[in-house]
Amino acid sequence: MLILSLKCPFCNEVFSNWETINEHIRVKHRDKVKLVRLEHPEAKGKRYPST
């Protein structure tokens, strides 16, 4: 059985799943992480074509 262990890149604490490590980083290291909203360069400002 393969056990996945994820380490926090800031404090090396080990977690067993992505949800817990994401919450940990948002709560404990929020001053070290900048959230960036990504957009596709071709879709910027465009709407889906009407059919």
HTML snippet that shows the backbone in 3Dmol.js (N, CA, C, O; Angstrom):
<script src="https://3Dmol.org/build/3Dmol-min.js"></script>
<div id="view" style="width:600px;height:400px;position:relative"></div>
<script>
const pdb = `
ATOM      1  N   MET A   1       0.840  -1.183   0.000  1.00  0.00           N
ATOM      2  CA  MET A   1       0.000   0.000   0.000  1.00  0.00           C
ATOM      3  C   MET A   1       0.889   1.252   0.000  1.00  0.00           C
ATOM      4  O   MET A   1       1.800   1.382   0.817  1.00  0.00           O
ATOM      5  N   LEU A   2       0.606   2.156  -0.923  1.00  0.00           N
ATOM      6  CA  LEU A   2       1.369   3.390  -1.039  1.00  0.00           C
ATOM      7  C   LEU A   2       0.700   4.482  -0.222  1.00  0.00           C
ATOM      8  O   LEU A   2      -0.484   4.765  -0.405  1.00  0.00           O
ATOM      9  N   ILE A   3       1.452   5.089   0.673  1.00  0.00           N
ATOM     10  CA  ILE A   3       0.920   6.168   1.501  1.00  0.00           C
ATOM     11  C   ILE A   3       1.526   7.474   1.012  1.00  0.00           C
ATOM     12  O   ILE A   3       2.746   7.636   0.966  1.00  0.00           O
ATOM     13  N   LEU A   4       0.657   8.392   0.652  1.00  0.00           N
ATOM     14  CA  LEU A   4       1.099   9.683   0.149  1.00  0.00           C
ATOM     15  C   LEU A   4       1.319  10.628   1.315  1.00  0.00           C
ATOM     16  O   LEU A   4       0.434  10.823   2.149  1.00  0.00           O
ATOM     17  N   SER A   5       2.497  11.208   1.367  1.00  0.00           N
ATOM     18  CA  SER A   5       2.755  12.208   2.402  1.00  0.00           C
ATOM     19  C   SER A   5       3.172  13.499   1.719  1.00  0.00           C
ATOM     20  O   SER A   5       4.038  13.503   0.845  1.00  0.00           O
ATOM     21  N   LEU A   6       2.556  14.573   2.121  1.00  0.00           N
ATOM     22  CA  LEU A   6       2.815  15.883   1.543  1.00  0.00           C
ATOM     23  C   LEU A   6       3.454  16.765   2.594  1.00  0.00           C
ATOM     24  O   LEU A   6       2.970  16.843   3.723  1.00  0.00           O
ATOM     25  N   LYS A   7       4.534  17.428   2.232  1.00  0.00           N
ATOM     26  CA  LYS A   7       5.228  18.312   3.168  1.00  0.00           C
ATOM     27  C   LYS A   7       4.905  19.758   2.849  1.00  0.00           C
ATOM     28  O   LYS A   7       4.845  20.159   1.687  1.00  0.00           O
ATOM     29  N   CYS A   8       4.702  20.522   3.891  1.00  0.00           N
ATOM     30  CA  CYS A   8       4.529  21.959   3.744  1.00  0.00           C
ATOM     31  C   CYS A   8       5.874  22.543   3.309  1.00  0.00           C
ATOM     32  O   CYS A   8       6.891  22.280   3.952  1.00  0.00           O
ATOM     33  N   PRO A   9       5.898  23.332   2.229  1.00  0.00           N
ATOM     34  CA  PRO A   9       7.172  23.888   1.769  1.00  0.00           C
ATOM     35  C   PRO A   9       7.749  24.954   2.703  1.00  0.00           C
ATOM     36  O   PRO A   9       8.914  25.326   2.567  1.00  0.00           O
ATOM     37  N   PHE A  10       6.951  25.445   3.643  1.00  0.00           N
ATOM     38  CA  PHE A  10       7.404  26.500   4.544  1.00  0.00           C
ATOM     39  C   PHE A  10       7.931  25.972   5.874  1.00  0.00           C
ATOM     40  O   PHE A  10       8.918  26.484   6.402  1.00  0.00           O
ATOM     41  N   CYS A  11       7.265  24.937   6.422  1.00  0.00           N
ATOM     42  CA  CYS A  11       7.678  24.452   7.744  1.00  0.00           C
ATOM     43  C   CYS A  11       7.975  22.951   7.781  1.00  0.00           C
ATOM     44  O   CYS A  11       8.333  22.419   8.831  1.00  0.00           O
ATOM     45  N   ASN A  12       7.829  22.267   6.645  1.00  0.00           N
ATOM     46  CA  ASN A  12       8.100  20.827   6.512  1.00  0.00           C
ATOM     47  C   ASN A  12       7.186  19.942   7.344  1.00  0.00           C
ATOM     48  O   ASN A  12       7.514  18.780   7.586  1.00  0.00           O
ATOM     49  N   GLU A  13       6.054  20.462   7.782  1.00  0.00           N
ATOM     50  CA  GLU A  13       5.069  19.622   8.459  1.00  0.00           C
ATOM     51  C   GLU A  13       4.458  18.675   7.426  1.00  0.00           C
ATOM     52  O   GLU A  13       4.234  19.070   6.282  1.00  0.00           O
ATOM     53  N   VAL A  14       4.188  17.436   7.820  1.00  0.00           N
ATOM     54  CA  VAL A  14       3.709  16.413   6.892  1.00  0.00           C
ATOM     55  C   VAL A  14       2.197  16.268   6.997  1.00  0.00           C
ATOM     56  O   VAL A  14       1.636  16.268   8.093  1.00  0.00           O
ATOM     57  N   PHE A  15       1.544  16.143   5.842  1.00  0.00           N
ATOM     58  CA  PHE A  15       0.090  15.993   5.768  1.00  0.00           C
ATOM     59  C   PHE A  15      -0.249  14.797   4.895  1.00  0.00           C
ATOM     60  O   PHE A  15       0.557  14.363   4.071  1.00  0.00           O
ATOM     61  N   SER A  16      -1.450  14.269   5.086  1.00  0.00           N
ATOM     62  CA  SER A  16      -1.842  13.066   4.357  1.00  0.00           C
ATOM     63  C   SER A  16      -2.686  13.351   3.123  1.00  0.00           C
ATOM     64  O   SER A  16      -2.841  12.474   2.272  1.00  0.00           O
ATOM     65  N   ASN A  17      -3.239  14.564   3.006  1.00  0.00           N
ATOM     66  CA  ASN A  17      -4.014  14.872   1.806  1.00  0.00           C
ATOM     67  C   ASN A  17      -3.924  16.352   1.450  1.00  0.00           C
ATOM     68  O   ASN A  17      -3.496  17.174   2.259  1.00  0.00           O
ATOM     69  N   TRP A  18      -4.335  16.674   0.227  1.00  0.00           N
ATOM     70  CA  TRP A  18      -4.213  18.039  -0.295  1.00  0.00           C
ATOM     71  C   TRP A  18      -5.090  19.036   0.438  1.00  0.00           C
ATOM     72  O   TRP A  18      -4.699  20.190   0.614  1.00  0.00           O
ATOM     73  N   GLU A  19      -6.273  18.608   0.868  1.00  0.00           N
ATOM     74  CA  GLU A  19      -7.187  19.533   1.547  1.00  0.00           C
ATOM     75  C   GLU A  19      -6.577  20.068   2.839  1.00  0.00           C
ATOM     76  O   GLU A  19      -6.661  21.264   3.117  1.00  0.00           O
ATOM     77  N   THR A  20      -5.973  19.198   3.615  1.00  0.00           N
ATOM     78  CA  THR A  20      -5.410  19.642   4.893  1.00  0.00           C
ATOM     79  C   THR A  20      -4.167  20.510   4.703  1.00  0.00           C
ATOM     80  O   THR A  20      -3.967  21.477   5.437  1.00  0.00           O
ATOM     81  N   ILE A  21      -3.340  20.171   3.730  1.00  0.00           N
ATOM     82  CA  ILE A  21      -2.148  21.005   3.515  1.00  0.00           C
ATOM     83  C   ILE A  21      -2.537  22.363   2.943  1.00  0.00           C
ATOM     84  O   ILE A  21      -1.922  23.372   3.288  1.00  0.00           O
ATOM     85  N   ASN A  22      -3.541  22.408   2.078  1.00  0.00           N
ATOM     86  CA  ASN A  22      -3.999  23.692   1.544  1.00  0.00           C
ATOM     87  C   ASN A  22      -4.564  24.575   2.645  1.00  0.00           C
ATOM     88  O   ASN A  22      -4.278  25.772   2.694  1.00  0.00           O
ATOM     89  N   GLU A  23      -5.364  23.992   3.527  1.00  0.00           N
ATOM     90  CA  GLU A  23      -5.918  24.763   4.644  1.00  0.00           C
ATOM     91  C   GLU A  23      -4.799  25.245   5.572  1.00  0.00           C
ATOM     92  O   GLU A  23      -4.809  26.389   6.024  1.00  0.00           O
ATOM     93  N   HIS A  24      -3.842  24.369   5.848  1.00  0.00           N
ATOM     94  CA  HIS A  24      -2.702  24.725   6.700  1.00  0.00           C
ATOM     95  C   HIS A  24      -1.943  25.922   6.125  1.00  0.00           C
ATOM     96  O   HIS A  24      -1.627  26.866   6.849  1.00  0.00           O
ATOM     97  N   ILE A  25      -1.654  25.884   4.828  1.00  0.00           N
ATOM     98  CA  ILE A  25      -0.908  26.981   4.198  1.00  0.00           C
ATOM     99  C   ILE A  25      -1.716  28.264   4.225  1.00  0.00           C
ATOM    100  O   ILE A  25      -1.165  29.335   4.482  1.00  0.00           O
ATOM    101  N   ARG A  26      -3.029  28.174   3.961  1.00  0.00           N
ATOM    102  CA  ARG A  26      -3.875  29.378   3.991  1.00  0.00           C
ATOM    103  C   ARG A  26      -3.921  29.997   5.372  1.00  0.00           C
ATOM    104  O   ARG A  26      -3.943  31.222   5.495  1.00  0.00           O
ATOM    105  N   VAL A  27      -3.936  29.173   6.422  1.00  0.00           N
ATOM    106  CA  VAL A  27      -4.076  29.679   7.786  1.00  0.00           C
ATOM    107  C   VAL A  27      -2.722  30.078   8.383  1.00  0.00           C
ATOM    108  O   VAL A  27      -2.574  31.191   8.887  1.00  0.00           O
ATOM    109  N   LYS A  28      -1.748  29.188   8.331  1.00  0.00           N
ATOM    110  CA  LYS A  28      -0.475  29.407   9.024  1.00  0.00           C
ATOM    111  C   LYS A  28       0.517  30.271   8.244  1.00  0.00           C
ATOM    112  O   LYS A  28       1.332  30.973   8.843  1.00  0.00           O
ATOM    113  N   HIS A  29       0.454  30.224   6.925  1.00  0.00           N
ATOM    114  CA  HIS A  29       1.469  30.896   6.111  1.00  0.00           C
ATOM    115  C   HIS A  29       0.855  31.901   5.146  1.00  0.00           C
ATOM    116  O   HIS A  29       1.409  32.138   4.072  1.00  0.00           O
ATOM    117  N   ARG A  30      -0.264  32.487   5.503  1.00  0.00           N
ATOM    118  CA  ARG A  30      -0.954  33.398   4.583  1.00  0.00           C
ATOM    119  C   ARG A  30      -0.134  34.640   4.249  1.00  0.00           C
ATOM    120  O   ARG A  30      -0.346  35.261   3.207  1.00  0.00           O
ATOM    121  N   ASP A  31       0.803  35.006   5.126  1.00  0.00           N
ATOM    122  CA  ASP A  31       1.648  36.169   4.841  1.00  0.00           C
ATOM    123  C   ASP A  31       2.766  35.840   3.841  1.00  0.00           C
ATOM    124  O   ASP A  31       3.411  36.748   3.317  1.00  0.00           O
ATOM    125  N   LYS A  32       2.998  34.552   3.576  1.00  0.00           N
ATOM    126  CA  LYS A  32       4.067  34.142   2.666  1.00  0.00           C
ATOM    127  C   LYS A  32       3.555  33.767   1.279  1.00  0.00           C
ATOM    128  O   LYS A  32       4.345  33.545   0.361  1.00  0.00           O
ATOM    129  N   VAL A  33       2.230  33.695   1.129  1.00  0.00           N
ATOM    130  CA  VAL A  33       1.641  33.226  -0.121  1.00  0.00           C
ATOM    131  C   VAL A  33       0.797  34.335  -0.732  1.00  0.00           C
ATOM    132  O   VAL A  33       0.010  34.987  -0.045  1.00  0.00           O
ATOM    133  N   LYS A  34       0.973  34.536  -2.031  1.00  0.00           N
ATOM    134  CA  LYS A  34       0.168  35.519  -2.751  1.00  0.00           C
ATOM    135  C   LYS A  34      -0.723  34.765  -3.728  1.00  0.00           C
ATOM    136  O   LYS A  34      -0.231  34.000  -4.558  1.00  0.00           O
ATOM    137  N   LEU A  35      -2.021  34.975  -3.633  1.00  0.00           N
ATOM    138  CA  LEU A  35      -2.976  34.317  -4.514  1.00  0.00           C
ATOM    139  C   LEU A  35      -3.102  35.127  -5.791  1.00  0.00           C
ATOM    140  O   LEU A  35      -3.355  36.331  -5.749  1.00  0.00           O
ATOM    141  N   VAL A  36      -2.924  34.465  -6.926  1.00  0.00           N
ATOM    142  CA  VAL A  36      -2.990  35.127  -8.220  1.00  0.00           C
ATOM    143  C   VAL A  36      -4.096  34.480  -9.039  1.00  0.00           C
ATOM    144  O   VAL A  36      -4.174  33.256  -9.139  1.00  0.00           O
ATOM    145  N   ARG A  37      -4.944  35.306  -9.620  1.00  0.00           N
ATOM    146  CA  ARG A  37      -6.002  34.792 -10.482  1.00  0.00           C
ATOM    147  C   ARG A  37      -5.445  34.688 -11.893  1.00  0.00           C
ATOM    148  O   ARG A  37      -4.965  35.674 -12.454  1.00  0.00           O
ATOM    149  N   LEU A  38      -5.510  33.498 -12.459  1.00  0.00           N
ATOM    150  CA  LEU A  38      -4.966  33.257 -13.785  1.00  0.00           C
ATOM    151  C   LEU A  38      -6.079  33.267 -14.818  1.00  0.00           C
ATOM    152  O   LEU A  38      -7.163  32.733 -14.583  1.00  0.00           O
ATOM    153  N   GLU A  39      -5.805  33.874 -15.955  1.00  0.00           N
ATOM    154  CA  GLU A  39      -6.751  33.878 -17.060  1.00  0.00           C
ATOM    155  C   GLU A  39      -6.022  33.432 -18.316  1.00  0.00           C
ATOM    156  O   GLU A  39      -4.824  33.666 -18.475  1.00  0.00           O
ATOM    157  N   HIS A  40      -6.760  32.791 -19.198  1.00  0.00           N
ATOM    158  CA  HIS A  40      -6.194  32.386 -20.472  1.00  0.00           C
ATOM    159  C   HIS A  40      -5.980  33.635 -21.318  1.00  0.00           C
ATOM    160  O   HIS A  40      -6.894  34.453 -21.429  1.00  0.00           O
ATOM    161  N   PRO A  41      -4.800  33.811 -21.922  1.00  0.00           N
ATOM    162  CA  PRO A  41      -4.518  35.059 -22.632  1.00  0.00           C
ATOM    163  C   PRO A  41      -5.441  35.323 -23.820  1.00  0.00           C
ATOM    164  O   PRO A  41      -5.729  36.483 -24.117  1.00  0.00           O
ATOM    165  N   GLU A  42      -5.912  34.285 -24.503  1.00  0.00           N
ATOM    166  CA  GLU A  42      -6.799  34.479 -25.649  1.00  0.00           C
ATOM    167  C   GLU A  42      -8.219  34.791 -25.219  1.00  0.00           C
ATOM    168  O   GLU A  42      -8.959  35.431 -25.966  1.00  0.00           O
ATOM    169  N   ALA A  43      -8.614  34.356 -24.041  1.00  0.00           N
ATOM    170  CA  ALA A  43      -9.988  34.532 -23.580  1.00  0.00           C
ATOM    171  C   ALA A  43     -10.179  35.837 -22.820  1.00  0.00           C
ATOM    172  O   ALA A  43     -11.300  36.162 -22.428  1.00  0.00           O
ATOM    173  N   LYS A  44      -9.121  36.579 -22.608  1.00  0.00           N
ATOM    174  CA  LYS A  44      -9.210  37.799 -21.812  1.00  0.00           C
ATOM    175  C   LYS A  44     -10.151  38.812 -22.476  1.00  0.00           C
ATOM    176  O   LYS A  44      -9.903  39.267 -23.592  1.00  0.00           O
ATOM    177  N   GLY A  45     -11.215  39.148 -21.784  1.00  0.00           N
ATOM    178  CA  GLY A  45     -12.168  40.131 -22.282  1.00  0.00           C
ATOM    179  C   GLY A  45     -13.147  39.607 -23.310  1.00  0.00           C
ATOM    180  O   GLY A  45     -14.004  40.357 -23.777  1.00  0.00           O
ATOM    181  N   LYS A  46     -13.043  38.341 -23.673  1.00  0.00           N
ATOM    182  CA  LYS A  46     -13.948  37.776 -24.681  1.00  0.00           C
ATOM    183  C   LYS A  46     -15.051  36.982 -24.011  1.00  0.00           C
ATOM    184  O   LYS A  46     -14.867  36.412 -22.936  1.00  0.00           O
ATOM    185  N   ARG A  47     -16.182  36.959 -24.656  1.00  0.00           N
ATOM    186  CA  ARG A  47     -17.303  36.123 -24.219  1.00  0.00           C
ATOM    187  C   ARG A  47     -17.385  34.913 -25.140  1.00  0.00           C
ATOM    188  O   ARG A  47     -16.832  34.918 -26.240  1.00  0.00           O
ATOM    189  N   TYR A  48     -18.074  33.885 -24.681  1.00  0.00           N
ATOM    190  CA  TYR A  48     -18.292  32.739 -25.539  1.00  0.00           C
ATOM    191  C   TYR A  48     -19.178  33.156 -26.706  1.00  0.00           C
ATOM    192  O   TYR A  48     -20.123  33.921 -26.512  1.00  0.00           O
ATOM    193  N   PRO A  49     -18.897  32.673 -27.909  1.00  0.00           N
ATOM    194  CA  PRO A  49     -19.737  33.049 -29.053  1.00  0.00           C
ATOM    195  C   PRO A  49     -21.137  32.465 -28.903  1.00  0.00           C
ATOM    196  O   PRO A  49     -21.307  31.333 -28.451  1.00  0.00           O
ATOM    197  N   SER A  50     -22.129  33.248 -29.287  1.00  0.00           N
ATOM    198  CA  SER A  50     -23.506  32.755 -29.206  1.00  0.00           C
ATOM    199  C   SER A  50     -23.765  31.805 -30.362  1.00  0.00           C
ATOM    200  O   SER A  50     -23.233  31.977 -31.459  1.00  0.00           O
ATOM    201  N   THR A  51     -24.591  30.800 -30.099  1.00  0.00           N
ATOM    202  CA  THR A  51     -24.870  29.804 -31.136  1.00  0.00           C
ATOM    203  C   THR A  51     -26.216  30.006 -31.742  1.00  0.00           C
ATOM    204  O   THR A  51     -26.611  29.254 -32.632  1.00  0.00           O
TER     205      THR A  51
END
`;
const viewer = $3Dmol.createViewer("view");
viewer.addModel(pdb, "pdb");
viewer.setStyle({}, {cartoon: {color: "spectrum"}});
viewer.zoomTo();
viewer.render();
</script>
